[in-house]
Amino acid sequence: MDEFDVVVVGGGAAGLNAALVLARARRRVAVVDGGEPRNAPAERMHGFVSRDGMDPARLLEVGRAEVVGYGGELIDGRVTRIDTGFTVHLAGGRALGARRILVATGLRDELPDIPGLRERWGRDVLHCPYCHGHEVRDRPIGVIGGLAADVALHLALILPQWSPDVVFFPNGIELTADERERLTARGVRIAAGRVSRLVVHDDALRGVELADGVVVPRAAVFVGPLFVPHDELLTGLGAEVDDNGWVRTDGTGRTTVPGVWAAGNVANPRAQVVTAAGEGSAAAIALNTDLTNDEVERAVRDQRAAGGPFAASVHG
Ligand SMILES: Cc1cc2nc3c(=O)[nH]c(=O)nc-3n(C[C@H](O)[C@H](O)[C@H](O)COP(=O)(O)OP(=O)(O)OC[C@H]3O[C@@H](n4cnc5c(N)ncnc54)[C@H](O)[C@@H]3O)c2cc1C
């Protein structure tokens, strides 16, 4: 079995940045990646200074080459289980030994079940104004409610910053008088009734069709997905989750399981690419410190066993 100081599960921005920092710290690090980053449907990535407008796949390609350049190992595959100690099991039977674990497996966006919506995801069906609001500025924008009512309402209230033409489709959300007042005060129009489908022509969104057959022309729609973390490996190891169902971590990503860290969307639904990369870096530095602490303890024990301490002199 191959042995590593750290096995990183997930090779998105979080996992790759962690692996880069660890490999540069001369740690033996492997990244196991399933190859399904969350932002894969988007053509461009925004909001990452010096990387704005980059193809998200290109970011990972560059990151992977950097990790390999410092001696990190990249393994394409899926981790199915991690045993304490740690043994990392991959689909297909390979197992890796690790002194520490970083889980950076991201999350899944659960979308409202509306015909046409999933197919347009990341193109003209969006969820993050900071990622793609600028690209649809001043266009006719819709906000469709459905799963996360609070997120949909928040989107409807902030999107007028990007366009004066915003229509809110509650799609089953019961609006209070207060919410209605706030939306109309922001200039947001409300289209009552269930959404039956998205109207798409020539590979572009044209409108939102309501159950009564009325089509409201729109160039882009925003939805509030349910964020479902890929945290089975962490909970399988016994990691505690908070009241909202997210794995509990400290400021460096350390979970409640000794030796196990988490970074990026798996524990933080708000992490953008730049945030996920930063969390990966912070986790890597904490992991390296944790490994170093172990090594210092062991060295002290060995020195005492040999009759030390011995004075270390620079004069030889
Ligand atoms: C459509 C869309 C567009 C977006 N656009 C932007 C944008 O413009 N700017 C921005 O900052 N953010 C954007 N985001 C958010 C961005 O996707 C996340 O911030 C980012 O992907 C989080 O990085 P991560 O490393 O935590 O997870 P991910 O990038 O999702 O990477 C996780 C990796 O772990 C792998 N994995 C999962 N489980 C396993 C397993 N068991 N074994 C092995 N590998 C596993 C996955 O295959 C994946 O490759 C967008 C999101 C979406 C949905």
The ligand as an ORCA input file, in Angstrom:
! r2SCAN-3c Opt
* xyz 0 1
  C     -22.804     26.738    -12.336
  C     -21.853     27.292    -11.314
  C     -21.037     28.342    -11.635
  C     -20.149     28.871    -10.688
  N     -19.390     29.937    -11.024
  C     -18.512     30.435    -10.136
  C     -17.715     31.590    -10.453
  O     -17.829     32.160    -11.553
  N     -16.851     32.055     -9.512
  C     -16.721     31.466     -8.290
  O     -15.912     31.909     -7.480
  N     -17.480     30.374     -7.960
  C     -18.352     29.852     -8.845
  N     -19.119     28.760     -8.513
  C     -18.871     28.107     -7.208
  C     -17.702     27.106     -7.357
  O     -18.125     26.031     -8.148
  C     -17.257     26.606     -5.978
  O     -16.889     27.717     -5.189
  C     -16.024     25.684     -6.085
  O     -16.229     24.680     -7.044
  C     -15.716     25.062     -4.723
  O     -14.522     24.315     -4.837
  P     -14.333     22.944     -4.045
  O     -12.913     22.569     -4.285
  O     -14.822     23.083     -2.663
  O     -15.325     21.887     -4.764
  P     -15.384     21.359     -6.266
  O     -14.824     22.347     -7.214
  O     -16.794     20.935     -6.503
  O     -14.424     20.099     -6.296
  C     -14.733     18.926     -5.586
  C     -14.085     17.753     -6.290
  O     -14.182     16.617     -5.435
  C     -14.467     15.474     -6.230
  N     -15.067     14.434     -5.384
  C     -16.276     14.438     -4.755
  N     -16.447     13.299     -4.066
  C     -15.323     12.565     -4.274
  C     -14.911     11.284     -3.833
  N     -15.662     10.530     -3.018
  N     -13.719     10.807     -4.256
  C     -12.915     11.557     -5.073
  N     -13.265     12.792     -5.509
  C     -14.448     13.283     -5.111
  C     -15.394     16.004     -7.313
  O     -15.423     15.128     -8.423
  C     -14.759     17.370     -7.609
  O     -13.808     17.268     -8.646
  C     -20.053     28.263     -9.415
  C     -20.895     27.193     -9.085
  C     -21.787     26.716    -10.014
  C     -22.697     25.580     -9.648
*
